Amino acid sequence: EIIAEIKGLKLIWSDLILRTETIYKAGYGQIEARNLLTGRIQSGVETRIIEAGKSESFSWITKELAQDIEESLFRNESILLFVNRKGYSSFTICQDCSQAQLCSNCSAPLVLHIKESEGRQASRKFICHHCLKIEEVPQVCRNCGSWKLKDFGLGIEKIEEEFAKLFPKAKNTVIATEAIFSEPDKTFGLVAAISLDHLLTIPDFRINETIFRLVTELKSKAVKKFILQTRLKDQKLFSD
């Protein structure tokens, strides 16, 4: 925008979702709108919102979603399960002192990664997603020495583990992060976002737009059905 203003060039914005500022400027005639501006996802794909966390035995793959997956597998349809976080769990907390296990280099929460090896015991390690430092997983809390360490949060490795237990013979399913968007022409019969709730905790004034864009891109990859799991079913951002 600055370069265009300095050089007196014409600037054109074009996207599926426009910034709030762009829509505001178009509404007040500050820029010329050449197309219909809309805040709705234009898609005929069946859309469902599943409220997660209602059952006593919590699972990231809810019973409702598992049923949809089973039906899609029966019809031999391709499936995408979207997880927006790498690793197994996003943070580990001591249940005695409530201290999160932090990176010794930059103090960011350490992400637990678990790598399965055939015929060998699974290896566990901490990776800092901020500075990329790799650390051994301690047996006891670094703060108080307690052995009561508990991992929390969602990670793609955890979904892979749960899915393998529920559907050990499934072959036509992709479990992926945002890397899946590097294949723009790839589509799936069923697309399910495991959870996007954690994004709402990010202190970014554009986070609602970021989530809306993410949902739009995921829904565009669905041929028949799109499912969003959430604990925040009444969140206006998720309402259709």
The 8 nearest C-alpha neighbors of each residue, nearest first, counted from 0:
[[1, 3, 2, 4, 10, 5, 8, 9],
 [2, 0, 4, 3, 5, 6, 7, 8],
 [1, 3, 5, 4, 0, 6, 8, 7],
 [4, 2, 8, 0, 6, 1, 7, 5],
 [3, 5, 7, 1, 2, 6, 0, 8],
 [4, 6, 2, 3, 7, 1, 8, 0],
 [7, 5, 3, 8, 4, 2, 1, 9],
 [6, 8, 4, 3, 5, 9, 2, 10],
 [9, 7, 3, 6, 10, 4, 5, 2],
 [8, 10, 3, 11, 7, 4, 6, 0],
 [9, 11, 8, 3, 12, 0, 4, 7],
 [12, 10, 13, 9, 31, 30, 32, 33],
 [13, 11, 10, 14, 17, 21, 18, 32],
 [12, 14, 11, 15, 17, 16, 34, 33],
 [15, 13, 16, 17, 12, 18, 11, 212],
 [14, 16, 17, 13, 212, 215, 40, 37],
 [17, 15, 14, 18, 212, 38, 37, 13],
 [18, 16, 14, 21, 19, 22, 15, 13],
 [17, 19, 21, 20, 22, 16, 208, 23],
 [18, 20, 22, 21, 23, 17, 208, 24],
 [19, 21, 23, 18, 22, 24, 17, 25],
 [22, 20, 24, 18, 23, 19, 25, 17],
 [21, 23, 25, 19, 20, 24, 26, 18],
 [24, 22, 20, 26, 21, 25, 19, 27],
 [25, 23, 29, 21, 27, 26, 22, 30],
 [26, 24, 30, 28, 22, 27, 23, 32],
 [25, 27, 23, 24, 28, 22, 29, 30],
 [28, 26, 24, 25, 29, 23, 30, 22],
 [27, 29, 25, 30, 26, 24, 31, 32],
 [30, 28, 24, 27, 25, 31, 26, 23],
 [29, 31, 25, 28, 24, 32, 27, 21],
 [30, 32, 25, 33, 28, 29, 24, 26],
 [31, 33, 34, 25, 30, 35, 36, 28],
 [34, 32, 31, 35, 36, 25, 30, 11],
 [35, 33, 32, 36, 31, 37, 13, 25],
 [36, 34, 37, 33, 32, 38, 22, 25],
 [37, 35, 34, 38, 22, 32, 17, 16],
 [36, 38, 39, 35, 16, 40, 17, 22],
 [37, 39, 40, 36, 16, 17, 41, 211],
 [40, 38, 37, 41, 239, 42, 16, 215],
 [39, 41, 42, 215, 38, 37, 218, 239],
 [40, 42, 39, 43, 215, 37, 44, 38],
 [43, 41, 44, 40, 219, 218, 45, 39],
 [42, 44, 45, 41, 223, 46, 222, 224],
 [43, 45, 223, 42, 224, 46, 222, 225],
 [46, 44, 224, 225, 223, 43, 47, 226],
 [47, 45, 225, 226, 224, 44, 48, 227],
 [48, 46, 226, 49, 227, 225, 45, 224],
 [47, 49, 227, 226, 228, 50, 46, 232],
 [50, 48, 228, 51, 227, 229, 47, 226],
 [49, 51, 229, 230, 228, 232, 48, 52],
 [52, 50, 230, 229, 53, 228, 49, 61],
 [51, 53, 54, 57, 230, 50, 58, 55],
 [52, 54, 51, 55, 50, 57, 230, 56],
 [55, 53, 56, 52, 57, 51, 61, 58],
 [56, 54, 57, 53, 52, 58, 51, 61],
 [55, 57, 54, 58, 52, 53, 61, 59],
 [58, 56, 55, 54, 52, 59, 53, 61],
 [57, 59, 60, 61, 56, 52, 161, 54],
 [60, 58, 61, 57, 193, 158, 51, 161],
 [59, 61, 58, 64, 65, 62, 193, 161],
 [60, 62, 64, 63, 58, 59, 65, 51],
 [61, 63, 65, 64, 66, 60, 58, 54],
 [64, 62, 66, 61, 65, 67, 49, 60],
 [63, 65, 67, 61, 66, 62, 60, 68],
 [66, 64, 62, 68, 63, 67, 61, 69],
 [65, 67, 69, 63, 64, 68, 62, 70],
 [68, 66, 64, 70, 69, 65, 71, 63],
 [67, 69, 65, 71, 66, 70, 72, 64],
 [68, 70, 66, 72, 67, 71, 65, 73],
 [69, 71, 73, 67, 68, 72, 66, 74],
 [72, 70, 74, 68, 76, 73, 69, 75],
 [73, 71, 75, 69, 74, 70, 76, 68],
 [72, 74, 70, 71, 75, 69, 76, 68],
 [75, 73, 71, 72, 76, 70, 69, 77],
 [76, 74, 72, 73, 71, 77, 171, 70],
 [77, 75, 71, 188, 74, 72, 78, 171],
 [76, 78, 187, 171, 188, 172, 189, 75],
 [79, 77, 172, 189, 187, 190, 188, 173],
 [78, 80, 190, 173, 174, 172, 81, 191],
 [81, 79, 174, 191, 192, 190, 173, 175],
 [80, 82, 192, 175, 176, 174, 193, 191],
 [83, 81, 176, 155, 84, 193, 175, 192],
 [82, 84, 176, 81, 177, 85, 195, 155],
 [85, 83, 154, 82, 155, 176, 86, 153],
 [84, 86, 154, 155, 87, 83, 156, 176],
 [85, 87, 112, 154, 156, 155, 88, 111],
 [88, 86, 154, 156, 157, 112, 111, 155],
 [89, 87, 154, 152, 153, 111, 151, 90],
 [88, 90, 110, 152, 153, 151, 154, 111],
 [91, 89, 110, 151, 88, 109, 150, 108],
 [90, 92, 150, 149, 99, 100, 151, 148],
 [93, 91, 99, 149, 98, 148, 97, 94],
 [92, 94, 148, 97, 98, 95, 96, 147],
 [93, 95, 97, 147, 96, 92, 148, 149],
 [96, 94, 93, 97, 145, 147, 143, 98],
 [95, 97, 98, 93, 94, 143, 142, 145],
 [98, 96, 93, 94, 95, 92, 99, 148],
 [99, 97, 93, 96, 92, 100, 142, 94],
 [100, 98, 92, 91, 101, 93, 97, 108],
 [99, 101, 91, 108, 92, 109, 98, 102],
 [102, 100, 108, 106, 109, 107, 99, 103],
 [101, 103, 106, 107, 104, 105, 109, 108],
 [104, 102, 106, 105, 101, 107, 132, 134],
 [103, 105, 102, 106, 132, 130, 107, 101],
 [104, 106, 107, 102, 103, 130, 129, 101],
 [107, 105, 102, 101, 103, 104, 108, 109],
 [106, 108, 102, 101, 105, 109, 129, 127],
 [109, 107, 101, 90, 100, 102, 110, 106],
 [108, 110, 127, 101, 102, 125, 126, 90],
 [111, 109, 89, 126, 90, 125, 127, 88],
 [110, 112, 125, 88, 87, 86, 124, 109],
 [113, 111, 86, 87, 124, 123, 125, 110],
 [114, 112, 123, 122, 87, 121, 115, 124],
 [115, 113, 122, 121, 116, 112, 123, 156],
 [114, 116, 121, 113, 117, 122, 120, 119],
 [117, 115, 119, 121, 118, 114, 120, 122],
 [116, 118, 119, 115, 120, 121, 114, 122],
 [117, 119, 116, 120, 115, 121, 122, 114],
 [120, 118, 116, 117, 121, 115, 122, 114],
 [119, 121, 122, 116, 118, 115, 117, 114],
 [120, 122, 115, 114, 116, 119, 113, 123],
 [123, 121, 114, 113, 120, 115, 124, 116],
 [124, 122, 113, 112, 136, 121, 114, 111],
 [125, 123, 135, 136, 112, 111, 134, 126],
 [124, 126, 111, 134, 110, 109, 133, 136],
 [127, 125, 133, 110, 109, 132, 128, 131],
 [126, 128, 131, 109, 132, 129, 130, 110],
 [129, 127, 131, 130, 126, 110, 109, 132],
 [128, 130, 127, 131, 107, 105, 132, 108],
 [129, 131, 132, 127, 128, 105, 104, 107],
 [132, 130, 127, 128, 129, 126, 133, 102],
 [131, 133, 127, 130, 126, 134, 104, 102],
 [134, 132, 126, 125, 131, 127, 135, 124],
 [135, 133, 125, 124, 126, 136, 132, 102],
 [134, 136, 124, 125, 137, 133, 123, 126],
 [135, 137, 124, 125, 134, 123, 138, 111],
 [138, 136, 139, 135, 140, 141, 134, 146],
 [137, 139, 146, 136, 140, 148, 145, 144],
 [140, 138, 146, 144, 145, 137, 141, 148],
 [141, 139, 144, 145, 142, 143, 93, 146],
 [142, 140, 144, 143, 139, 100, 137, 145],
 [141, 143, 140, 144, 98, 96, 145, 100],
 [144, 142, 145, 140, 141, 96, 95, 139],
 [143, 145, 140, 139, 141, 142, 146, 138],
 [146, 144, 140, 139, 147, 143, 95, 93],
 [145, 147, 139, 148, 140, 138, 144, 93],
 [148, 146, 145, 94, 93, 149, 95, 139],
 [147, 149, 93, 92, 146, 94, 140, 91],
 [150, 148, 92, 91, 93, 147, 151, 94],
 [149, 151, 91, 90, 88, 92, 148, 152],
 [152, 150, 90, 88, 91, 89, 149, 153],
 [153, 151, 88, 89, 90, 154, 150, 87],
 [152, 154, 88, 89, 84, 87, 157, 155],
 [153, 155, 87, 88, 86, 84, 85, 157],
 [154, 156, 158, 85, 157, 82, 86, 84],
 [157, 155, 87, 159, 158, 86, 154, 160],
 [156, 158, 87, 160, 155, 154, 159, 161],
 [159, 157, 161, 155, 160, 156, 162, 154],
 [158, 160, 156, 162, 157, 161, 163, 155],
 [159, 161, 157, 163, 158, 162, 156, 164],
 [162, 160, 158, 164, 163, 159, 157, 165],
 [161, 163, 165, 159, 164, 160, 166, 158],
 [162, 164, 167, 166, 160, 161, 165, 159],
 [165, 163, 161, 162, 167, 166, 160, 159],
 [166, 164, 162, 163, 167, 161, 65, 160],
 [165, 167, 163, 169, 168, 164, 162, 69],
 [168, 166, 163, 164, 169, 165, 162, 170],
 [169, 167, 166, 170, 163, 165, 164, 171],
 [170, 168, 166, 167, 171, 172, 72, 163],
 [169, 171, 172, 168, 173, 72, 167, 77],
 [172, 170, 77, 169, 78, 173, 76, 75],
 [171, 173, 78, 170, 77, 79, 174, 169],
 [172, 174, 79, 78, 175, 80, 171, 77],
 [175, 173, 80, 79, 81, 172, 159, 82],
 [174, 176, 81, 82, 173, 179, 80, 177],
 [175, 177, 83, 82, 178, 81, 179, 84],
 [178, 176, 179, 180, 83, 175, 81, 82],
 [177, 179, 176, 180, 181, 175, 182, 83],
 [180, 178, 177, 181, 182, 175, 176, 183],
 [181, 179, 182, 178, 183, 177, 216, 185],
 [180, 182, 179, 178, 183, 177, 184, 185],
 [183, 181, 180, 185, 184, 179, 178, 186],
 [184, 182, 180, 185, 181, 179, 186, 220],
 [185, 183, 182, 186, 220, 180, 181, 219],
 [184, 186, 182, 183, 220, 187, 179, 180],
 [187, 185, 220, 221, 184, 222, 188, 219],
 [188, 186, 77, 221, 189, 78, 222, 220],
 [187, 189, 222, 223, 77, 76, 221, 78],
 [190, 188, 78, 224, 187, 221, 225, 223],
 [189, 191, 79, 225, 221, 78, 80, 226],
 [190, 192, 226, 80, 225, 227, 193, 81],
 [191, 193, 81, 227, 194, 80, 228, 226],
 [192, 194, 228, 82, 81, 191, 227, 80],
 [195, 193, 228, 192, 229, 196, 227, 82],
 [194, 196, 197, 198, 229, 193, 192, 83],
 [197, 195, 198, 194, 199, 229, 231, 230],
 [198, 196, 199, 195, 200, 201, 194, 152],
 [197, 199, 200, 196, 201, 195, 206, 210],
 [198, 200, 197, 201, 196, 206, 207, 195],
 [201, 199, 198, 197, 202, 196, 203, 206],
 [200, 202, 199, 198, 203, 206, 197, 204],
 [203, 201, 200, 204, 206, 199, 205, 198],
 [202, 204, 206, 205, 201, 207, 200, 199],
 [205, 203, 206, 202, 207, 208, 201, 209],
 [204, 206, 203, 208, 207, 209, 202, 210],
 [205, 207, 209, 203, 208, 204, 210, 199],
 [208, 206, 210, 209, 205, 211, 236, 199],
 [207, 209, 211, 205, 206, 210, 212, 18],
 [208, 210, 206, 212, 207, 211, 213, 205],
 [211, 209, 213, 207, 212, 208, 206, 214],
 [212, 210, 208, 214, 213, 209, 207, 215],
 [213, 211, 215, 209, 210, 214, 208, 216],
 [212, 214, 210, 216, 215, 211, 209, 217],
 [213, 215, 217, 211, 212, 216, 218, 210],
 [216, 214, 212, 218, 213, 217, 211, 219],
 [217, 215, 219, 213, 218, 214, 212, 220],
 [218, 216, 214, 220, 219, 215, 213, 221],
 [217, 219, 215, 221, 220, 216, 225, 214],
 [218, 220, 216, 217, 221, 215, 42, 222],
 [219, 221, 186, 218, 217, 187, 222, 216],
 [222, 220, 187, 218, 190, 219, 188, 189],
 [221, 223, 188, 187, 224, 44, 220, 186],
 [224, 222, 188, 44, 221, 189, 45, 225],
 [223, 225, 45, 189, 44, 221, 46, 222],
 [224, 226, 46, 190, 191, 221, 218, 189],
 [227, 225, 191, 47, 48, 46, 190, 192],
 [226, 228, 48, 192, 191, 49, 47, 229],
 [229, 227, 49, 194, 193, 50, 48, 51],
 [230, 228, 50, 231, 51, 194, 232, 196],
 [229, 231, 51, 50, 232, 52, 196, 228],
 [232, 230, 229, 234, 233, 196, 50, 237],
 [231, 233, 234, 230, 229, 50, 237, 48],
 [232, 234, 231, 235, 238, 237, 236, 230],
 [233, 235, 231, 236, 232, 237, 238, 230],
 [236, 234, 238, 237, 233, 232, 239, 231],
 [235, 237, 234, 238, 207, 211, 210, 239],
 [238, 236, 235, 234, 239, 232, 233, 48],
 [239, 237, 235, 236, 234, 233, 232, 48],
 [238, 237, 39, 236, 235, 46, 40, 48]]
